[in-house]
Amino acid sequence: MGIVTRSAGFPQSFWRWPLLMMAALPLTACSAFPAHSPQVQLESIHPQSVGFVSQTFTLDLKISNPNSSALRAKAGEARLLVQNRQVAYGLLNKPVQVPAYGSSVVSIPVTGNLLPLLGELGSVDSQKGLPYAVKGYLVTGPFDSRIPFTVTGSLHLPLASSSSAVAP
């Protein structure tokens, strides 16, 4: 008569489902992260309110999605730099959806202070304008991944309330 022993561990079928789930996780995670970074362009800058100490502008950013799935951004941030100085900051506080192979324009209100730049405006070449950069990120995916972006160009003065002073 032989001795029959039983393992005190888990049955083999117990390990099958967790292993299948772990194998499938990378496949589902791929759709959460875009294969190609979205392209961001500054469409326009519009003054909203101008005070002595603080000014509020609206940055209209065109976000183009080169991926085969829609881009869903939960939030984001934008910093406006003029002549390498941060002059305004704002948050995107509403969700944005950019269709696959499409684009959307997103408006981000930014608030800052342009007073430190006033002394330098007299030395600005009107043909070249003021160099600017918009740096920021979009928050997307189930893990709140940040997709950074940077846009550069020149601002041409004077800033009129009805027109944009942006040149790529």
DOMARDREN-254026 format. One record per residue (C-alpha): residue in one letter; x, y, z. Coordinates in nm, 2 decimals. Layout:
DOMARDREN-254026
a_X_Y_Z;
...
end
This chain:
DOMARDREN-254026
m_0.00_0.00_0.00;
g_0.15_0.33_-0.10;
i_0.13_0.65_0.09;
v_-0.07_0.93_-0.07;
t_0.03_1.28_0.01;
r_-0.16_1.60_-0.07;
s_0.00_1.93_-0.11;
a_-0.11_2.19_0.15;
g_-0.07_2.47_-0.11;
f_-0.32_2.61_-0.36;
p_-0.46_2.40_-0.64;
q_-0.30_2.46_-0.98;
s_-0.62_2.61_-1.12;
f_-0.60_2.88_-0.85;
w_-0.29_3.03_-1.01;
r_-0.43_3.02_-1.37;
w_-0.66_3.34_-1.35;
p_-0.41_3.57_-1.17;
l_-0.14_3.48_-1.42;
l_-0.38_3.54_-1.72;
m_-0.48_3.88_-1.57;
m_-0.11_3.98_-1.52;
a_-0.04_3.87_-1.88;
a_-0.33_4.08_-2.01;
l_-0.24_4.39_-1.81;
p_0.03_4.52_-2.04;
l_-0.21_4.50_-2.34;
t_-0.47_4.71_-2.17;
a_-0.22_4.96_-2.04;
c_-0.09_5.03_-2.39;
s_-0.42_5.21_-2.48;
a_-0.38_5.43_-2.17;
f_-0.05_5.58_-2.29;
p_-0.04_5.74_-2.63;
a_0.21_5.58_-2.88;
h_0.30_5.93_-3.01;
s_0.30_6.25_-2.81;
p_0.03_6.50_-2.90;
q_0.14_6.81_-3.09;
v_0.05_7.14_-2.93;
q_0.04_7.48_-3.09;
l_-0.04_7.82_-2.95;
e_-0.33_7.95_-3.16;
s_-0.38_8.28_-2.98;
i_-0.34_8.49_-2.66;
h_-0.63_8.71_-2.56;
p_-0.62_8.96_-2.27;
q_-0.91_8.91_-2.03;
s_-0.84_9.15_-1.74;
v_-0.55_9.39_-1.70;
g_-0.47_9.54_-1.37;
f_-0.16_9.71_-1.23;
v_-0.03_9.41_-1.04;
s_-0.19_9.12_-1.22;
q_-0.31_9.04_-1.57;
t_-0.52_8.75_-1.69;
f_-0.49_8.61_-2.04;
t_-0.66_8.32_-2.22;
l_-0.42_8.09_-2.40;
d_-0.59_7.90_-2.69;
l_-0.39_7.58_-2.75;
k_-0.45_7.36_-3.05;
i_-0.39_6.99_-2.95;
s_-0.34_6.75_-3.23;
n_-0.36_6.37_-3.16;
p_-0.16_6.16_-3.40;
n_-0.28_5.83_-3.24;
s_-0.54_5.58_-3.34;
s_-0.73_5.62_-3.01;
a_-0.89_5.93_-2.86;
l_-0.68_6.13_-2.61;
r_-0.86_6.21_-2.29;
a_-0.70_6.46_-2.07;
k_-0.84_6.50_-1.72;
a_-0.64_6.82_-1.63;
g_-0.33_7.01_-1.72;
e_-0.12_7.32_-1.66;
a_0.04_7.59_-1.87;
r_0.32_7.84_-1.79;
l_0.38_8.14_-2.02;
l_0.74_8.24_-2.03;
v_0.85_8.56_-2.21;
q_1.22_8.62_-2.27;
n_1.28_8.31_-2.05;
r_1.09_8.45_-1.75;
q_0.77_8.30_-1.62;
v_0.51_8.57_-1.64;
a_0.18_8.37_-1.61;
y_0.05_8.04_-1.49;
g_-0.28_7.86_-1.52;
l_-0.46_7.53_-1.48;
l_-0.68_7.33_-1.72;
n_-0.95_7.22_-1.48;
k_-1.20_7.06_-1.71;
p_-1.16_6.73_-1.91;
v_-1.07_6.75_-2.28;
q_-1.11_6.49_-2.54;
v_-0.91_6.50_-2.87;
p_-1.04_6.26_-3.13;
a_-0.81_6.00_-3.29;
y_-0.62_6.16_-3.58;
g_-0.79_6.49_-3.49;
s_-0.74_6.81_-3.31;
s_-0.92_7.03_-3.05;
v_-0.86_7.39_-2.93;
v_-0.84_7.42_-2.55;
s_-0.86_7.75_-2.37;
i_-0.66_7.79_-2.05;
p_-0.68_8.10_-1.84;
v_-0.35_8.21_-1.71;
t_-0.27_8.49_-1.45;
g_0.05_8.67_-1.40;
n_0.24_8.99_-1.39;
l_0.40_9.15_-1.69;
l_0.54_9.45_-1.50;
p_0.90_9.32_-1.49;
l_0.90_9.31_-1.87;
l_0.79_9.67_-1.92;
g_1.15_9.81_-1.89;
e_1.27_9.58_-2.17;
l_0.99_9.66_-2.42;
g_1.18_9.96_-2.56;
s_1.47_9.74_-2.67;
v_1.25_9.48_-2.85;
d_1.30_9.45_-3.23;
s_0.96_9.49_-3.38;
q_1.04_9.25_-3.66;
k_1.16_8.97_-3.43;
g_0.91_9.04_-3.14;
l_0.94_8.90_-2.79;
p_1.04_8.54_-2.77;
y_0.79_8.33_-2.57;
a_0.74_7.97_-2.46;
v_0.44_7.79_-2.33;
k_0.54_7.49_-2.12;
g_0.30_7.26_-1.95;
y_0.15_6.91_-1.94;
l_-0.17_6.72_-1.99;
v_-0.28_6.46_-1.73;
t_-0.42_6.15_-1.90;
g_-0.48_5.78_-1.85;
p_-0.58_5.57_-1.55;
f_-0.25_5.63_-1.37;
d_-0.27_6.01_-1.42;
s_0.04_6.02_-1.65;
r_0.17_6.36_-1.74;
i_0.24_6.43_-2.11;
p_0.47_6.74_-2.13;
f_0.46_6.99_-2.41;
t_0.65_7.30_-2.51;
v_0.55_7.56_-2.77;
t_0.78_7.85_-2.87;
g_0.75_8.16_-3.09;
s_0.74_8.54_-3.09;
l_0.49_8.79_-2.95;
h_0.45_9.10_-3.16;
l_0.33_9.42_-3.00;
p_0.11_9.61_-2.95;
l_-0.14_9.36_-2.79;
a_-0.49_9.46_-2.91;
s_-0.79_9.32_-2.72;
s_-0.96_9.20_-3.04;
s_-0.66_9.04_-3.20;
s_-0.39_8.79_-3.13;
a_-0.02_8.88_-3.12;
v_0.11_8.53_-3.17;
a_0.35_8.43_-3.44;
p_0.49_8.07_-3.46;
end
